[in-house]
């Protein structure tokens, strides 16, 4: 799980300032689709916690989408 979290964090550099994104946007489509639902959910929880604890990332946590996916915005 740590490896997936590290990948997600490293991909934050490719997100532009002001851009809204979901955690799945940090992975290629086929990479995300190959993860089980349980792994995706766990990764989402860990990523949310990590973002909350590290203000230096400058990521704003937004309300969830209509499909219950957590949204984020890079400052």
Biotite code that builds the C-alpha atoms (Angstrom):
import biotite.structure as struc

atoms = struc.array([
    struc.Atom([0.000, 0.000, 0.000], chain_id="A", res_id=1, res_name="UNK", atom_name="CA", element="C"),
    struc.Atom([2.891, 2.343, 0.756], chain_id="A", res_id=2, res_name="UNK", atom_name="CA", element="C"),
    struc.Atom([4.138, 1.905, -2.797], chain_id="A", res_id=3, res_name="UNK", atom_name="CA", element="C"),
    struc.Atom([0.774, 3.016, -4.223], chain_id="A", res_id=4, res_name="UNK", atom_name="CA", element="C"),
    struc.Atom([0.686, 5.988, -1.844], chain_id="A", res_id=5, res_name="UNK", atom_name="CA", element="C"),
    struc.Atom([4.194, 6.993, -2.917], chain_id="A", res_id=6, res_name="UNK", atom_name="CA", element="C"),
    struc.Atom([3.160, 6.782, -6.577], chain_id="A", res_id=7, res_name="UNK", atom_name="CA", element="C"),
    struc.Atom([0.105, 8.975, -5.939], chain_id="A", res_id=8, res_name="UNK", atom_name="CA", element="C"),
    struc.Atom([2.160, 11.552, -4.047], chain_id="A", res_id=9, res_name="UNK", atom_name="CA", element="C"),
    struc.Atom([4.845, 11.659, -6.733], chain_id="A", res_id=10, res_name="UNK", atom_name="CA", element="C"),
    struc.Atom([2.176, 12.290, -9.403], chain_id="A", res_id=11, res_name="UNK", atom_name="CA", element="C"),
    struc.Atom([0.940, 15.401, -7.577], chain_id="A", res_id=12, res_name="UNK", atom_name="CA", element="C"),
    struc.Atom([3.708, 17.311, -9.376], chain_id="A", res_id=13, res_name="UNK", atom_name="CA", element="C"),
    struc.Atom([1.873, 16.745, -12.658], chain_id="A", res_id=14, res_name="UNK", atom_name="CA", element="C"),
    struc.Atom([-1.306, 18.397, -11.335], chain_id="A", res_id=15, res_name="UNK", atom_name="CA", element="C"),
    struc.Atom([-1.545, 22.099, -12.180], chain_id="A", res_id=16, res_name="UNK", atom_name="CA", element="C"),
    struc.Atom([-2.254, 24.713, -9.536], chain_id="A", res_id=17, res_name="UNK", atom_name="CA", element="C"),
    struc.Atom([-6.005, 25.287, -9.233], chain_id="A", res_id=18, res_name="UNK", atom_name="CA", element="C"),
    struc.Atom([-6.842, 21.923, -10.796], chain_id="A", res_id=19, res_name="UNK", atom_name="CA", element="C"),
    struc.Atom([-9.482, 19.697, -9.201], chain_id="A", res_id=20, res_name="UNK", atom_name="CA", element="C"),
    struc.Atom([-8.695, 15.975, -9.229], chain_id="A", res_id=21, res_name="UNK", atom_name="CA", element="C"),
    struc.Atom([-9.619, 12.569, -7.863], chain_id="A", res_id=22, res_name="UNK", atom_name="CA", element="C"),
    struc.Atom([-7.054, 10.085, -6.619], chain_id="A", res_id=23, res_name="UNK", atom_name="CA", element="C"),
    struc.Atom([-7.749, 7.862, -9.629], chain_id="A", res_id=24, res_name="UNK", atom_name="CA", element="C"),
    struc.Atom([-6.553, 10.724, -11.860], chain_id="A", res_id=25, res_name="UNK", atom_name="CA", element="C"),
    struc.Atom([-3.063, 10.173, -10.453], chain_id="A", res_id=26, res_name="UNK", atom_name="CA", element="C"),
    struc.Atom([-2.864, 6.740, -12.086], chain_id="A", res_id=27, res_name="UNK", atom_name="CA", element="C"),
    struc.Atom([-3.143, 5.555, -15.669], chain_id="A", res_id=28, res_name="UNK", atom_name="CA", element="C"),
    struc.Atom([-6.580, 4.128, -16.436], chain_id="A", res_id=29, res_name="UNK", atom_name="CA", element="C"),
    struc.Atom([-5.440, 0.526, -16.706], chain_id="A", res_id=30, res_name="UNK", atom_name="CA", element="C"),
    struc.Atom([-3.351, 0.798, -13.519], chain_id="A", res_id=31, res_name="UNK", atom_name="CA", element="C"),
    struc.Atom([-6.336, 2.051, -11.515], chain_id="A", res_id=32, res_name="UNK", atom_name="CA", element="C"),
    struc.Atom([-8.693, -0.514, -13.055], chain_id="A", res_id=33, res_name="UNK", atom_name="CA", element="C"),
    struc.Atom([-6.378, -3.378, -12.090], chain_id="A", res_id=34, res_name="UNK", atom_name="CA", element="C"),
    struc.Atom([-6.637, -2.474, -8.400], chain_id="A", res_id=35, res_name="UNK", atom_name="CA", element="C"),
    struc.Atom([-9.346, -4.217, -6.427], chain_id="A", res_id=36, res_name="UNK", atom_name="CA", element="C"),
    struc.Atom([-12.148, -2.127, -4.953], chain_id="A", res_id=37, res_name="UNK", atom_name="CA", element="C"),
    struc.Atom([-10.823, -2.821, -1.470], chain_id="A", res_id=38, res_name="UNK", atom_name="CA", element="C"),
    struc.Atom([-7.327, -1.591, -2.388], chain_id="A", res_id=39, res_name="UNK", atom_name="CA", element="C"),
    struc.Atom([-8.777, 1.546, -4.036], chain_id="A", res_id=40, res_name="UNK", atom_name="CA", element="C"),
    struc.Atom([-10.868, 2.339, -0.968], chain_id="A", res_id=41, res_name="UNK", atom_name="CA", element="C"),
    struc.Atom([-7.959, 1.768, 1.413], chain_id="A", res_id=42, res_name="UNK", atom_name="CA", element="C"),
    struc.Atom([-5.646, 3.879, -0.733], chain_id="A", res_id=43, res_name="UNK", atom_name="CA", element="C"),
    struc.Atom([-8.253, 6.646, -0.775], chain_id="A", res_id=44, res_name="UNK", atom_name="CA", element="C"),
    struc.Atom([-8.485, 6.636, 3.025], chain_id="A", res_id=45, res_name="UNK", atom_name="CA", element="C"),
    struc.Atom([-4.707, 6.673, 3.437], chain_id="A", res_id=46, res_name="UNK", atom_name="CA", element="C"),
    struc.Atom([-4.267, 9.424, 0.827], chain_id="A", res_id=47, res_name="UNK", atom_name="CA", element="C"),
    struc.Atom([-6.933, 11.592, 2.480], chain_id="A", res_id=48, res_name="UNK", atom_name="CA", element="C"),
    struc.Atom([-5.236, 11.171, 5.850], chain_id="A", res_id=49, res_name="UNK", atom_name="CA", element="C"),
    struc.Atom([-1.832, 11.978, 4.354], chain_id="A", res_id=50, res_name="UNK", atom_name="CA", element="C"),
    struc.Atom([-3.142, 15.155, 2.698], chain_id="A", res_id=51, res_name="UNK", atom_name="CA", element="C"),
    struc.Atom([-4.759, 16.277, 5.967], chain_id="A", res_id=52, res_name="UNK", atom_name="CA", element="C"),
    struc.Atom([-1.507, 15.775, 7.888], chain_id="A", res_id=53, res_name="UNK", atom_name="CA", element="C"),
    struc.Atom([0.833, 17.457, 5.390], chain_id="A", res_id=54, res_name="UNK", atom_name="CA", element="C"),
    struc.Atom([-0.130, 21.085, 4.667], chain_id="A", res_id=55, res_name="UNK", atom_name="CA", element="C"),
    struc.Atom([3.082, 21.533, 2.656], chain_id="A", res_id=56, res_name="UNK", atom_name="CA", element="C"),
    struc.Atom([1.399, 19.601, -0.178], chain_id="A", res_id=57, res_name="UNK", atom_name="CA", element="C"),
    struc.Atom([-0.986, 22.566, -0.591], chain_id="A", res_id=58, res_name="UNK", atom_name="CA", element="C"),
    struc.Atom([-3.929, 20.312, -1.405], chain_id="A", res_id=59, res_name="UNK", atom_name="CA", element="C"),
    struc.Atom([-7.445, 21.420, -0.458], chain_id="A", res_id=60, res_name="UNK", atom_name="CA", element="C"),
    struc.Atom([-9.960, 18.711, 0.387], chain_id="A", res_id=61, res_name="UNK", atom_name="CA", element="C"),
    struc.Atom([-13.250, 19.411, -1.386], chain_id="A", res_id=62, res_name="UNK", atom_name="CA", element="C"),
    struc.Atom([-16.694, 17.873, -0.846], chain_id="A", res_id=63, res_name="UNK", atom_name="CA", element="C"),
    struc.Atom([-17.206, 14.450, -2.399], chain_id="A", res_id=64, res_name="UNK", atom_name="CA", element="C"),
    struc.Atom([-18.541, 14.106, -5.922], chain_id="A", res_id=65, res_name="UNK", atom_name="CA", element="C"),
    struc.Atom([-22.051, 12.868, -6.733], chain_id="A", res_id=66, res_name="UNK", atom_name="CA", element="C"),
    struc.Atom([-20.559, 9.383, -7.132], chain_id="A", res_id=67, res_name="UNK", atom_name="CA", element="C"),
    struc.Atom([-19.057, 9.602, -3.612], chain_id="A", res_id=68, res_name="UNK", atom_name="CA", element="C"),
    struc.Atom([-15.444, 10.081, -4.755], chain_id="A", res_id=69, res_name="UNK", atom_name="CA", element="C"),
    struc.Atom([-13.289, 12.414, -2.703], chain_id="A", res_id=70, res_name="UNK", atom_name="CA", element="C"),
    struc.Atom([-12.251, 15.517, -4.655], chain_id="A", res_id=71, res_name="UNK", atom_name="CA", element="C"),
    struc.Atom([-9.081, 17.519, -4.130], chain_id="A", res_id=72, res_name="UNK", atom_name="CA", element="C"),
    struc.Atom([-7.775, 20.832, -5.429], chain_id="A", res_id=73, res_name="UNK", atom_name="CA", element="C"),
    struc.Atom([-4.140, 21.763, -5.769], chain_id="A", res_id=74, res_name="UNK", atom_name="CA", element="C"),
    struc.Atom([-3.483, 25.306, -4.543], chain_id="A", res_id=75, res_name="UNK", atom_name="CA", element="C"),
])
